[in-house]
Amino acid sequence: MSAETMQAMVLERIGAALEPCTRPVPQPAAGQVLIKVEACAVCRTDLHVVDGELPDIPLPVVPGHEIVGRVEHCGEGVQSVTTGDQVGVPWLAWTCRQCRYCKRGQENLCEQARFTGYQVDGGYAEYVRGVCRLRVAF
Amino acid sequence: MRNTCVAYADYVLRFDEEVDPVATAPLLCAGLIG
């Protein structure tokens, strides 16, 4: 049975220090997985988020986009990973898969892309939710 | 590590081999892996 709450480091105000907060553990929707974070590195881009140097930062947000953890729970329809799998979550969190860039395999240029730890809560927490569409094996 | 670019189609990357989380996490940025 998963925990109902978790500890997370949250950016409440631009330029402020991250605050330790108790938050509900996110629930994975269809196509998503819940990941128990093992490690989350600090990137310069996280500092850009904290300093407000990226546009339209939705606050509060949990930064952190270099995440390694283990799948705790799979949402409906997820077949590419299973509970206990060790996984990574990168900067790119979601793309539209419809635009000219996505169709060319340049999803990193998607104009509607969402990014982990910026527009989607990231890994400075005990758990993070990730979108799981395809599997890439290392 | 293989598949260094197509992983942009993916948002959760499964490791087929056990990795050191602390050593691996920084590599997930900017497409160094994934």
Backbone of each chain as nested JSON, in Angstrom:
{
  "chains": [
    {"id": "A", "residues": [
      {"number": 1, "name": "MET", "atoms": {"N": [0.852, -1.186, 0.0], "CA": [0.0, 0.0, 0.0], "C": [0.891, 1.24, 0.0]}},
      {"number": 2, "name": "SER", "atoms": {"N": [0.66, 2.106, -0.941], "CA": [1.459, 3.314, -1.043], "C": [1.041, 4.319, 0.021]}},
      {"number": 3, "name": "ALA", "atoms": {"N": [1.99, 5.204, 0.347], "CA": [1.691, 6.276, 1.289], "C": [0.708, 7.244, 0.644]}},
      {"number": 4, "name": "GLU", "atoms": {"N": [-0.027, 7.954, 1.474], "CA": [-0.989, 8.933, 0.958], "C": [-0.374, 10.316, 0.862]}},
      {"number": 5, "name": "THR", "atoms": {"N": [0.639, 10.572, 1.678], "CA": [1.316, 11.865, 1.62], "C": [2.812, 11.648, 1.457]}},
      {"number": 6, "name": "MET", "atoms": {"N": [3.467, 12.698, 1.031], "CA": [4.913, 12.636, 0.804], "C": [5.54, 13.975, 1.182]}},
      {"number": 7, "name": "GLN", "atoms": {"N": [6.843, 13.938, 1.328], "CA": [7.593, 15.167, 1.529], "C": [8.1, 15.662, 0.179]}},
      {"number": 8, "name": "ALA", "atoms": {"N": [8.001, 16.957, -0.038], "CA": [8.469, 17.542, -1.295], "C": [9.094, 18.897, -0.996]}},
      {"number": 9, "name": "MET", "atoms": {"N": [10.049, 19.276, -1.831], "CA": [10.64, 20.61, -1.746], "C": [9.968, 21.476, -2.808]}},
      {"number": 10, "name": "VAL", "atoms": {"N": [9.293, 22.509, -2.353], "CA": [8.384, 23.24, -3.226], "C": [8.851, 24.687, -3.398]}},
      {"number": 11, "name": "LEU", "atoms": {"N": [8.805, 25.15, -4.651], "CA": [9.035, 26.562, -4.938], "C": [7.696, 27.281, -4.868]}},
      {"number": 12, "name": "GLU", "atoms": {"N": [7.562, 28.12, -3.846], "CA": [6.3, 28.847, -3.655], "C": [6.346, 30.226, -4.304]}},
      {"number": 13, "name": "ARG", "atoms": {"N": [7.526, 30.854, -4.263], "CA": [7.698, 32.203, -4.824], "C": [8.993, 32.244, -5.612]}},
      {"number": 14, "name": "ILE", "atoms": {"N": [8.967, 32.995, -6.718], "CA": [10.177, 33.153, -7.512], "C": [11.277, 33.779, -6.653]}},
      {"number": 15, "name": "GLY", "atoms": {"N": [12.448, 33.162, -6.709], "CA": [13.592, 33.687, -5.977], "C": [13.688, 33.231, -4.542]}},
      {"number": 16, "name": "ALA", "atoms": {"N": [12.662, 32.548, -4.056], "CA": [12.672, 32.1, -2.668], "C": [13.35, 30.738, -2.551]}},
      {"number": 17, "name": "ALA", "atoms": {"N": [13.752, 30.403, -1.341], "CA": [14.289, 29.066, -1.097], "C": [13.159, 28.047, -1.208]}},
      {"number": 18, "name": "LEU", "atoms": {"N": [13.504, 26.838, -1.621], "CA": [12.504, 25.772, -1.658], "C": [12.06, 25.468, -0.231]}},
      {"number": 19, "name": "GLU", "atoms": {"N": [10.783, 25.211, -0.083], "CA": [10.22, 24.926, 1.231], "C": [9.843, 23.451, 1.33]}},
      {"number": 20, "name": "PRO", "atoms": {"N": [10.236, 22.803, 2.446], "CA": [9.772, 21.424, 2.637], "C": [8.278, 21.415, 2.938]}},
      {"number": 21, "name": "CYS", "atoms": {"N": [7.541, 20.632, 2.21], "CA": [6.084, 20.585, 2.352], "C": [5.608, 19.132, 2.374]}},
      {"number": 22, "name": "THR", "atoms": {"N": [4.477, 18.938, 3.014], "CA": [3.794, 17.65, 2.923], "C": [2.71, 17.773, 1.869]}},
      {"number": 23, "name": "ARG", "atoms": {"N": [2.739, 16.878, 0.913], "CA": [1.791, 16.928, -0.208], "C": [1.162, 15.552, -0.405]}},
      {"number": 24, "name": "PRO", "atoms": {"N": [-0.002, 15.519, -1.013], "CA": [-0.563, 14.208, -1.379], "C": [0.325, 13.516, -2.399]}},
      {"number": 25, "name": "VAL", "atoms": {"N": [0.451, 12.225, -2.279], "CA": [1.162, 11.467, -3.317], "C": [0.324, 11.535, -4.594]}},
      {"number": 26, "name": "PRO", "atoms": {"N": [0.93, 11.96, -5.72], "CA": [0.146, 12.056, -6.958], "C": [-0.347, 10.691, -7.402]}},
      {"number": 27, "name": "GLN", "atoms": {"N": [-1.517, 10.684, -7.978], "CA": [-2.096, 9.433, -8.467], "C": [-1.91, 9.359, -9.978]}},
      {"number": 28, "name": "PRO", "atoms": {"N": [-1.379, 8.272, -10.481], "CA": [-1.153, 8.178, -11.926], "C": [-2.461, 7.983, -12.682]}},
      {"number": 29, "name": "ALA", "atoms": {"N": [-2.686, 8.845, -13.664], "CA": [-3.828, 8.678, -14.556], "C": [-3.476, 7.647, -15.622]}},
      {"number": 30, "name": "ALA", "atoms": {"N": [-4.382, 7.423, -16.524], "CA": [-4.117, 6.485, -17.621], "C": [-2.867, 6.919, -18.375]}},
      {"number": 31, "name": "GLY", "atoms": {"N": [-1.979, 5.977, -18.614], "CA": [-0.755, 6.28, -19.337], "C": [0.335, 6.883, -18.487]}},
      {"number": 32, "name": "GLN", "atoms": {"N": [0.098, 6.986, -17.205], "CA": [1.103, 7.558, -16.31], "C": [1.561, 6.507, -15.302]}},
      {"number": 33, "name": "VAL", "atoms": {"N": [2.708, 6.772, -14.727], "CA": [3.204, 5.905, -13.665], "C": [3.599, 6.752, -12.462]}},
      {"number": 34, "name": "LEU", "atoms": {"N": [3.46, 6.183, -11.303], "CA": [3.961, 6.804, -10.082], "C": [5.332, 6.22, -9.796]}},
      {"number": 35, "name": "ILE", "atoms": {"N": [6.304, 7.095, -9.555], "CA": [7.693, 6.681, -9.37], "C": [8.17, 7.106, -7.996]}},
      {"number": 36, "name": "LYS", "atoms": {"N": [8.766, 6.178, -7.273], "CA": [9.406, 6.514, -5.999], "C": [10.821, 6.977, -6.329]}},
      {"number": 37, "name": "VAL", "atoms": {"N": [11.129, 8.191, -5.973], "CA": [12.389, 8.813, -6.374], "C": [13.554, 8.221, -5.573]}},
      {"number": 38, "name": "GLU", "atoms": {"N": [14.576, 7.793, -6.301], "CA": [15.816, 7.33, -5.659], "C": [16.854, 8.448, -5.628]}},
      {"number": 39, "name": "ALA", "atoms": {"N": [16.908, 9.21, -6.699], "CA": [17.848, 10.335, -6.773], "C": [17.313, 11.353, -7.76]}},
      {"number": 40, "name": "CYS", "atoms": {"N": [17.589, 12.617, -7.48], "CA": [17.246, 13.679, -8.425], "C": [18.365, 14.71, -8.365]}},
      {"number": 41, "name": "ALA", "atoms": {"N": [19.047, 14.869, -9.476], "CA": [20.19, 15.774, -9.517], "C": [19.724, 17.224, -9.636]}},
      {"number": 42, "name": "VAL", "atoms": {"N": [20.678, 18.116, -9.443], "CA": [20.411, 19.56, -9.574], "C": [21.047, 20.047, -10.869]}},
      {"number": 43, "name": "CYS", "atoms": {"N": [20.23, 20.678, -11.692], "CA": [20.679, 21.193, -12.982], "C": [20.626, 22.719, -12.954]}},
      {"number": 44, "name": "ARG", "atoms": {"N": [21.411, 23.333, -13.812], "CA": [21.357, 24.803, -13.918], "C": [19.944, 25.278, -14.27]}},
      {"number": 45, "name": "THR", "atoms": {"N": [19.233, 24.472, -15.04], "CA": [17.868, 24.855, -15.415], "C": [16.956, 24.921, -14.198]}},
      {"number": 46, "name": "ASP", "atoms": {"N": [17.209, 24.084, -13.201], "CA": [16.424, 24.195, -11.96], "C": [16.627, 25.567, -11.334]}},
      {"number": 47, "name": "LEU", "atoms": {"N": [17.841, 26.06, -11.42], "CA": [18.113, 27.383, -10.851], "C": [17.431, 28.466, -11.675]}},
      {"number": 48, "name": "HIS", "atoms": {"N": [17.352, 28.268, -12.997], "CA": [16.597, 29.213, -13.828], "C": [15.129, 29.243, -13.408]}},
      {"number": 49, "name": "VAL", "atoms": {"N": [14.586, 28.081, -13.093], "CA": [13.184, 28.032, -12.635], "C": [13.052, 28.8, -11.325]}},
      {"number": 50, "name": "VAL", "atoms": {"N": [13.926, 28.509, -10.387], "CA": [13.842, 29.156, -9.073], "C": [14.014, 30.674, -9.196]}},
      {"number": 51, "name": "ASP", "atoms": {"N": [14.878, 31.089, -10.091], "CA": [15.138, 32.524, -10.259], "C": [14.14, 33.214, -11.189]}},
      {"number": 52, "name": "GLY", "atoms": {"N": [13.184, 32.459, -11.7], "CA": [12.169, 33.051, -12.561], "C": [12.692, 33.443, -13.932]}},
      {"number": 53, "name": "GLU", "atoms": {"N": [13.692, 32.763, -14.403], "CA": [14.301, 33.106, -15.692], "C": [13.695, 32.328, -16.863]}},
      {"number": 54, "name": "LEU", "atoms": {"N": [12.654, 31.572, -16.577], "CA": [11.87, 30.937, -17.626], "C": [10.46, 31.524, -17.552]}},
      {"number": 55, "name": "PRO", "atoms": {"N": [9.766, 31.585, -18.686], "CA": [8.456, 32.246, -18.681], "C": [7.354, 31.392, -18.054]}},
      {"number": 56, "name": "ASP", "atoms": {"N": [6.39, 32.087, -17.473], "CA": [5.122, 31.466, -17.057], "C": [5.319, 30.243, -16.177]}},
      {"number": 57, "name": "ILE", "atoms": {"N": [6.041, 30.404, -15.114], "CA": [6.264, 29.293, -14.191], "C": [5.02, 29.138, -13.313]}},
      {"number": 58, "name": "PRO", "atoms": {"N": [4.37, 27.988, -13.371], "CA": [3.169, 27.788, -12.557], "C": [3.554, 27.47, -11.113]}},
      {"number": 59, "name": "LEU", "atoms": {"N": [3.226, 28.338, -10.222], "CA": [3.567, 28.142, -8.816], "C": [2.331, 27.693, -8.031]}},
      {"number": 60, "name": "PRO", "atoms": {"N": [2.537, 26.876, -7.024], "CA": [3.806, 26.276, -6.595], "C": [4.209, 25.134, -7.526]}},
      {"number": 61, "name": "VAL", "atoms": {"N": [5.51, 24.87, -7.553], "CA": [6.004, 23.774, -8.381], "C": [7.146, 23.064, -7.647]}},
      {"number": 62, "name": "VAL", "atoms": {"N": [7.254, 21.784, -7.889], "CA": [8.364, 20.989, -7.363], "C": [9.41, 20.893, -8.467]}},
      {"number": 63, "name": "PRO", "atoms": {"N": [10.57, 21.526, -8.323], "CA": [11.607, 21.437, -9.359], "C": [12.253, 20.05, -9.394]}},
      {"number": 64, "name": "GLY", "atoms": {"N": [13.188, 19.911, -10.338], "CA": [13.968, 18.675, -10.425], "C": [13.571, 17.839, -11.623]}},
      {"number": 65, "name": "HIS", "atoms": {"N": [14.487, 17.677, -12.57], "CA": [14.138, 16.95, -13.79], "C": [15.19, 15.922, -14.179]}},
      {"number": 66, "name": "GLU", "atoms": {"N": [16.039, 15.566, -13.273], "CA": [17.034, 14.517, -13.554], "C": [16.792, 13.42, -12.523]}},
      {"number": 67, "name": "ILE", "atoms": {"N": [15.808, 12.6, -12.811], "CA": [15.245, 11.72, -11.788], "C": [15.519, 10.256, -12.128]}},
      {"number": 68, "name": "VAL", "atoms": {"N": [15.96, 9.524, -11.135], "CA": [16.008, 8.07, -11.228], "C": [15.206, 7.515, -10.066]}},
      {"number": 69, "name": "GLY", "atoms": {"N": [14.363, 6.545, -10.358], "CA": [13.548, 5.949, -9.307], "C": [12.981, 4.626, -9.745]}},
      {"number": 70, "name": "ARG", "atoms": {"N": [12.027, 4.166, -8.973], "CA": [11.401, 2.867, -9.282], "C": [9.89, 3.042, -9.383]}},
      {"number": 71, "name": "VAL", "atoms": {"N": [9.342, 2.321, -10.336], "CA": [7.903, 2.396, -10.553], "C": [7.183, 1.826, -9.329]}},
      {"number": 72, "name": "GLU", "atoms": {"N": [6.328, 2.651, -8.766], "CA": [5.563, 2.247, -7.582], "C": [4.184, 1.738, -7.992]}},
      {"number": 73, "name": "HIS", "atoms": {"N": [3.624, 2.407, -8.997], "CA": [2.264, 2.042, -9.406], "C": [2.044, 2.497, -10.836]}},
      {"number": 74, "name": "CYS", "atoms": {"N": [1.389, 1.68, -11.631], "CA": [1.121, 2.008, -13.036], "C": [-0.336, 2.401, -13.211]}},
      {"number": 75, "name": "GLY", "atoms": {"N": [-0.547, 3.474, -13.969], "CA": [-1.896, 3.848, -14.331], "C": [-2.433, 2.923, -15.411]}},
      {"number": 76, "name": "GLU", "atoms": {"N": [-3.696, 3.115, -15.689], "CA": [-4.379, 2.272, -16.669], "C": [-3.682, 2.322, -18.032]}},
      {"number": 77, "name": "GLY", "atoms": {"N": [-3.509, 1.177, -18.626], "CA": [-3.001, 1.11, -19.985], "C": [-1.492, 1.097, -20.114]}},
      {"number": 78, "name": "VAL", "atoms": {"N": [-0.783, 1.241, -19.017], "CA": [0.686, 1.233, -19.091], "C": [1.177, -0.205, -19.209]}},
      {"number": 79, "name": "GLN", "atoms": {"N": [1.907, -0.478, -20.271], "CA": [2.408, -1.835, -20.481], "C": [3.927, -1.884, -20.599]}},
      {"number": 80, "name": "SER", "atoms": {"N": [4.541, -0.718, -20.791], "CA": [5.968, -0.719, -21.095], "C": [6.841, -0.835, -19.85]}},
      {"number": 81, "name": "VAL", "atoms": {"N": [6.298, -0.547, -18.703], "CA": [7.028, -0.729, -17.453], "C": [6.101, -1.382, -16.447]}},
      {"number": 82, "name": "THR", "atoms": {"N": [6.696, -1.894, -15.411], "CA": [5.892, -2.525, -14.381], "C": [6.43, -2.154, -13.004]}},
      {"number": 83, "name": "THR", "atoms": {"N": [5.668, -2.427, -11.989], "CA": [6.05, -2.094, -10.62], "C": [7.432, -2.662, -10.303]}},
      {"number": 84, "name": "GLY", "atoms": {"N": [8.275, -1.807, -9.749], "CA": [9.621, -2.223, -9.371], "C": [10.677, -1.913, -10.409]}},
      {"number": 85, "name": "ASP", "atoms": {"N": [10.283, -1.634, -11.641], "CA": [11.264, -1.289, -12.669], "C": [12.017, -0.019, -12.288]}},
      {"number": 86, "name": "GLN", "atoms": {"N": [13.295, -0.022, -12.551], "CA": [14.083, 1.195, -12.345], "C": [13.975, 2.054, -13.6]}},
      {"number": 87, "name": "VAL", "atoms": {"N": [13.63, 3.306, -13.425], "CA": [13.347, 4.187, -14.564], "C": [13.99, 5.555, -14.356]}},
      {"number": 88, "name": "GLY", "atoms": {"N": [14.07, 6.283, -15.459], "CA": [14.542, 7.656, -15.412], "C": [13.488, 8.593, -15.956]}},
      {"number": 89, "name": "VAL", "atoms": {"N": [13.462, 9.791, -15.432], "CA": [12.541, 10.82, -15.917], "C": [13.37, 12.037, -16.328]}},
      {"number": 90, "name": "PRO", "atoms": {"N": [13.313, 12.43, -17.59], "CA": [14.124, 13.548, -18.069], "C": [13.347, 14.86, -18.081]}},
      {"number": 91, "name": "TRP", "atoms": {"N": [13.971, 15.873, -18.645], "CA": [13.417, 17.233, -18.738], "C": [12.112, 17.242, -19.515]}},
      {"number": 92, "name": "LEU", "atoms": {"N": [12.1, 16.595, -20.659], "CA": [10.899, 16.603, -21.485], "C": [9.841, 15.704, -20.864]}},
      {"number": 93, "name": "ALA", "atoms": {"N": [8.709, 16.301, -20.522], "CA": [7.675, 15.554, -19.804], "C": [6.492, 15.179, -20.682]}},
      {"number": 94, "name": "TRP", "atoms": {"N": [6.216, 15.991, -21.687], "CA": [5.033, 15.742, -22.515], "C": [5.162, 16.53, -23.806]}},
      {"number": 95, "name": "THR", "atoms": {"N": [4.707, 15.941, -24.896], "CA": [4.622, 16.672, -26.169], "C": [3.294, 16.354, -26.829]}},
      {"number": 96, "name": "CYS", "atoms": {"N": [2.921, 17.186, -27.82], "CA": [1.596, 17.048, -28.425], "C": [1.502, 15.883, -29.393]}},
      {"number": 97, "name": "ARG", "atoms": {"N": [2.639, 15.518, -30.001], "CA": [2.706, 14.441, -30.981], "C": [1.909, 14.739, -32.253]}},
      {"number": 98, "name": "GLN", "atoms": {"N": [1.511, 15.978, -32.415], "CA": [0.719, 16.353, -33.585], "C": [1.421, 17.399, -34.451]}},
      {"number": 99, "name": "CYS", "atoms": {"N": [2.253, 18.205, -33.873], "CA": [2.824, 19.337, -34.603], "C": [3.915, 18.856, -35.576]}},
      {"number": 100, "name": "ARG", "atoms": {"N": [4.369, 19.783, -36.409], "CA": [5.359, 19.414, -37.431], "C": [6.635, 18.879, -36.799]}},
      {"number": 101, "name": "TYR", "atoms": {"N": [7.019, 19.404, -35.654], "CA": [8.242, 18.927, -35.01], "C": [8.058, 17.515, -34.472]}},
      {"number": 102, "name": "CYS", "atoms": {"N": [6.954, 17.288, -33.81], "CA": [6.711, 15.95, -33.267], "C": [6.661, 14.913, -34.379]}},
      {"number": 103, "name": "LYS", "atoms": {"N": [6.02, 15.277, -35.476], "CA": [5.89, 14.322, -36.578], "C": [7.226, 14.039, -37.254]}},
      {"number": 104, "name": "ARG", "atoms": {"N": [8.179, 14.959, -37.079], "CA": [9.524, 14.75, -37.63], "C": [10.457, 14.088, -36.62]}},
      {"number": 105, "name": "GLY", "atoms": {"N": [9.912, 13.734, -35.474], "CA": [10.763, 13.129, -34.463], "C": [11.605, 14.134, -33.705]}},
      {"number": 106, "name": "GLN", "atoms": {"N": [11.201, 15.399, -33.775], "CA": [11.923, 16.461, -33.057], "C": [11.054, 16.983, -31.914]}},
      {"number": 107, "name": "GLU", "atoms": {"N": [10.627, 16.037, -31.083], "CA": [9.683, 16.403, -30.03], "C": [10.248, 17.414, -29.048]}},
      {"number": 108, "name": "ASN", "atoms": {"N": [11.57, 17.449, -28.966], "CA": [12.18, 18.425, -28.06], "C": [11.899, 19.86, -28.502]}},
      {"number": 109, "name": "LEU", "atoms": {"N": [11.433, 20.034, -29.761], "CA": [11.104, 21.361, -30.273], "C": [9.605, 21.63, -30.242]}},
      {"number": 110, "name": "CYS", "atoms": {"N": [8.82, 20.704, -29.775], "CA": [7.356, 20.86, -29.746], "C": [6.988, 22.181, -29.074]}},
      {"number": 111, "name": "GLU", "atoms": {"N": [6.113, 22.915, -29.757], "CA": [5.751, 24.233, -29.22], "C": [4.811, 24.132, -28.036]}},
      {"number": 112, "name": "GLN", "atoms": {"N": [4.248, 22.974, -27.814], "CA": [3.364, 22.789, -26.659], "C": [3.998, 21.9, -25.594]}},
      {"number": 113, "name": "ALA", "atoms": {"N": [5.268, 21.651, -25.735], "CA": [5.934, 20.73, -24.811], "C": [5.808, 21.21, -23.367]}},
      {"number": 114, "name": "ARG", "atoms": {"N": [5.742, 20.249, -22.487], "CA": [5.785, 20.534, -21.05], "C": [7.033, 19.87, -20.481]}},
      {"number": 115, "name": "PHE", "atoms": {"N": [7.563, 20.505, -19.45], "CA": [8.849, 20.07, -18.935], "C": [8.781, 19.746, -17.449]}},
      {"number": 116, "name": "THR", "atoms": {"N": [9.508, 18.701, -17.098], "CA": [9.529, 18.22, -15.724], "C": [10.192, 19.244, -14.807]}},
      {"number": 117, "name": "GLY", "atoms": {"N": [9.582, 19.467, -13.673], "CA": [10.156, 20.389, -12.706], "C": [9.97, 21.848, -13.067]}},
      {"number": 118, "name": "TYR", "atoms": {"N": [9.174, 22.101, -14.08], "CA": [8.894, 23.453, -14.552], "C": [7.381, 23.618, -14.706]}},
      {"number": 119, "name": "GLN", "atoms": {"N": [6.818, 22.923, -15.678], "CA": [5.362, 22.968, -15.848], "C": [4.684, 21.726, -15.268]}},
      {"number": 120, "name": "VAL", "atoms": {"N": [5.493, 20.755, -14.919], "CA": [5.023, 19.512, -14.309], "C": [5.881, 19.292, -13.068]}},
      {"number": 121, "name": "ASP", "atoms": {"N": [5.265, 18.928, -11.962], "CA": [6.043, 18.713, -10.742], "C": [7.163, 17.716, -10.977]}},
      {"number": 122, "name": "GLY", "atoms": {"N": [8.332, 18.023, -10.405], "CA": [9.516, 17.227, -10.636], "C": [9.924, 16.358, -9.466]}},
      {"number": 123, "name": "GLY", "atoms": {"N": [11.231, 16.112, -9.388], "CA": [11.735, 15.035, -8.563], "C": [12.263, 15.393, -7.193]}},
      {"number": 124, "name": "TYR", "atoms": {"N": [12.143, 16.636, -6.771], "CA": [12.56, 16.946, -5.406], "C": [11.426, 16.595, -4.459]}},
      {"number": 125, "name": "ALA", "atoms": {"N": [11.1, 15.341, -4.476], "CA": [9.982, 14.81, -3.702], "C": [10.181, 13.318, -3.552]}},
      {"number": 126, "name": "GLU", "atoms": {"N": [9.392, 12.731, -2.685], "CA": [9.509, 11.284, -2.509], "C": [8.932, 10.519, -3.691]}},
      {"number": 127, "name": "TYR", "atoms": {"N": [7.943, 11.134, -4.335], "CA": [7.304, 10.487, -5.486], "C": [7.127, 11.501, -6.604]}},
      {"number": 128, "name": "VAL", "atoms": {"N": [7.136, 11.009, -7.823], "CA": [6.874, 11.847, -8.994], "C": [6.018, 11.033, -9.959]}},
      {"number": 129, "name": "ARG", "atoms": {"N": [5.219, 11.763, -10.704], "CA": [4.365, 11.108, -11.685], "C": [4.967, 11.313, -13.068]}},
      {"number": 130, "name": "GLY", "atoms": {"N": [5.044, 10.251, -13.835], "CA": [5.616, 10.352, -15.165], "C": [4.676, 9.805, -16.215]}},
      {"number": 131, "name": "VAL", "atoms": {"N": [4.812, 10.326, -17.439], "CA": [4.016, 9.835, -18.569], "C": [4.78, 8.725, -19.25]}},
      {"number": 132, "name": "CYS", "atoms": {"N": [4.099, 7.666, -19.541], "CA": [4.761, 6.463, -20.056], "C": [4.088, 6.037, -21.345]}},
      {"number": 133, "name": "ARG", "atoms": {"N": [4.73, 6.348, -22.461], "CA": [4.136, 5.974, -23.743], "C": [4.913, 4.862, -24.423]}},
      {"number": 134, "name": "LEU", "atoms": {"N": [6.189, 5.017, -24.462], "CA": [7.033, 4.046, -25.137], "C": [8.111, 3.6, -24.173]}},
      {"number": 135, "name": "ARG", "atoms": {"N": [8.763, 2.549, -24.548], "CA": [9.871, 2.091, -23.72], "C": [11.157, 2.241, -24.504]}},
      {"number": 136, "name": "VAL", "atoms": {"N": [12.157, 2.743, -23.853], "CA": [13.487, 2.787, -24.443], "C": [14.422, 2.085, -23.477]}},
      {"number": 137, "name": "ALA", "atoms": {"N": [15.074, 1.06, -23.967], "CA": [15.956, 0.281, -23.11], "C": [17.386, 0.756, -23.282]}},
      {"number": 138, "name": "PHE", "atoms": {"N": [18.096, 0.825, -22.218], "CA": [19.516, 1.189, -22.286], "C": [20.369, -0.059, -22.299]}}
    ]},
    {"id": "B", "residues": [
      {"number": 1, "name": "MET", "atoms": {"N": [25.526, 3.171, -23.291], "CA": [24.08, 3.217, -23.308], "C": [23.593, 3.509, -24.729]}},
      {"number": 2, "name": "ARG", "atoms": {"N": [22.538, 2.862, -25.104], "CA": [22.031, 2.97, -26.47], "C": [20.827, 3.907, -26.554]}},
      {"number": 3, "name": "ASN", "atoms": {"N": [20.356, 4.093, -27.756], "CA": [19.125, 4.859, -27.985], "C": [19.192, 6.254, -27.388]}},
      {"number": 4, "name": "THR", "atoms": {"N": [20.148, 7.002, -27.829], "CA": [20.365, 8.286, -27.189], "C": [19.453, 9.383, -27.71]}},
      {"number": 5, "name": "CYS", "atoms": {"N": [18.762, 9.168, -28.824], "CA": [17.916, 10.253, -29.32], "C": [16.44, 9.883, -29.377]}},
      {"number": 6, "name": "VAL", "atoms": {"N": [16.134, 8.658, -29.723], "CA": [14.721, 8.322, -29.848], "C": [13.999, 8.39, -28.513]}},
      {"number": 7, "name": "ALA", "atoms": {"N": [14.753, 8.447, -27.454], "CA": [14.11, 8.513, -26.149], "C": [13.336, 9.797, -25.955]}},
      {"number": 8, "name": "TYR", "atoms": {"N": [13.537, 10.773, -26.847], "CA": [12.696, 11.96, -26.743], "C": [11.237, 11.632, -26.988]}},
      {"number": 9, "name": "ALA", "atoms": {"N": [10.976, 10.486, -27.606], "CA": [9.597, 10.044, -27.76], "C": [9.051, 9.438, -26.484]}},
      {"number": 10, "name": "ASP", "atoms": {"N": [9.884, 9.349, -25.526], "CA": [9.514, 8.666, -24.294], "C": [9.589, 9.654, -23.139]}},
      {"number": 11, "name": "TYR", "atoms": {"N": [8.881, 9.404, -22.101], "CA": [8.913, 10.319, -20.963], "C": [9.266, 9.596, -19.673]}},
      {"number": 12, "name": "VAL", "atoms": {"N": [9.228, 8.294, -19.735], "CA": [9.749, 7.496, -18.632], "C": [10.635, 6.439, -19.266]}},
      {"number": 13, "name": "LEU", "atoms": {"N": [11.878, 6.451, -18.911], "CA": [12.855, 5.577, -19.554], "C": [13.171, 4.407, -18.631]}},
      {"number": 14, "name": "ARG", "atoms": {"N": [12.953, 3.224, -19.125], "CA": [13.222, 2.061, -18.288], "C": [14.656, 1.612, -18.458]}},
      {"number": 15, "name": "PHE", "atoms": {"N": [15.332, 1.398, -17.359], "CA": [16.695, 0.868, -17.402], "C": [16.624, -0.647, -17.393]}},
      {"number": 16, "name": "ASP", "atoms": {"N": [17.237, -1.247, -18.38], "CA": [17.247, -2.698, -18.413], "C": [18.34, -3.274, -17.526]}},
      {"number": 17, "name": "GLU", "atoms": {"N": [19.269, -2.417, -17.14], "CA": [20.304, -2.846, -16.216], "C": [20.23, -1.964, -14.98]}},
      {"number": 18, "name": "GLU", "atoms": {"N": [20.591, -2.536, -13.844], "CA": [20.596, -1.762, -12.614], "C": [21.605, -0.616, -12.743]}},
      {"number": 19, "name": "VAL", "atoms": {"N": [21.184, 0.584, -12.39], "CA": [22.086, 1.73, -12.453], "C": [22.229, 2.349, -11.078]}},
      {"number": 20, "name": "ASP", "atoms": {"N": [23.326, 3.057, -10.912], "CA": [23.529, 3.841, -9.693], "C": [22.694, 5.112, -9.844]}},
      {"number": 21, "name": "PRO", "atoms": {"N": [21.663, 5.293, -9.035], "CA": [20.773, 6.445, -9.221], "C": [21.503, 7.781, -9.165]}},
      {"number": 22, "name": "VAL", "atoms": {"N": [22.408, 7.918, -8.226], "CA": [23.081, 9.207, -8.049], "C": [23.987, 9.517, -9.243]}},
      {"number": 23, "name": "ALA", "atoms": {"N": [24.655, 8.502, -9.739], "CA": [25.561, 8.716, -10.878], "C": [24.79, 8.908, -12.176]}},
      {"number": 24, "name": "THR", "atoms": {"N": [23.628, 8.313, -12.263], "CA": [22.885, 8.313, -13.523], "C": [21.965, 9.513, -13.664]}},
      {"number": 25, "name": "ALA", "atoms": {"N": [21.41, 9.988, -12.575], "CA": [20.409, 11.066, -12.65], "C": [20.897, 12.279, -13.455]}},
      {"number": 26, "name": "PRO", "atoms": {"N": [22.117, 12.756, -13.248], "CA": [22.533, 13.952, -14.011], "C": [22.61, 13.711, -15.511]}},
      {"number": 27, "name": "LEU", "atoms": {"N": [22.742, 12.457, -15.923], "CA": [22.859, 12.156, -17.349], "C": [21.524, 12.251, -18.067]}},
      {"number": 28, "name": "LEU", "atoms": {"N": [20.451, 12.34, -17.312], "CA": [19.134, 12.381, -17.933], "C": [18.818, 13.749, -18.517]}},
      {"number": 29, "name": "CYS", "atoms": {"N": [19.634, 14.72, -18.263], "CA": [19.367, 16.063, -18.741], "C": [19.907, 16.251, -20.147]}},
      {"number": 30, "name": "ALA", "atoms": {"N": [19.196, 17.063, -20.919], "CA": [19.699, 17.543, -22.211], "C": [20.052, 16.426, -23.169]}},
      {"number": 31, "name": "GLY", "atoms": {"N": [19.431, 15.294, -23.003], "CA": [19.612, 14.24, -23.975], "C": [20.931, 13.506, -23.882]}},
      {"number": 32, "name": "LEU", "atoms": {"N": [21.676, 13.689, -22.807], "CA": [22.909, 12.919, -22.677], "C": [22.579, 11.432, -22.687]}},
      {"number": 33, "name": "ILE", "atoms": {"N": [21.538, 11.063, -21.99], "CA": [20.825, 9.815, -22.252], "C": [19.363, 10.207, -22.22]}},
      {"number": 34, "name": "GLY", "atoms": {"N": [18.572, 9.499, -22.937], "CA": [17.156, 9.848, -22.971], "C": [16.892, 11.039, -23.859]}}
    ]}
  ]
}
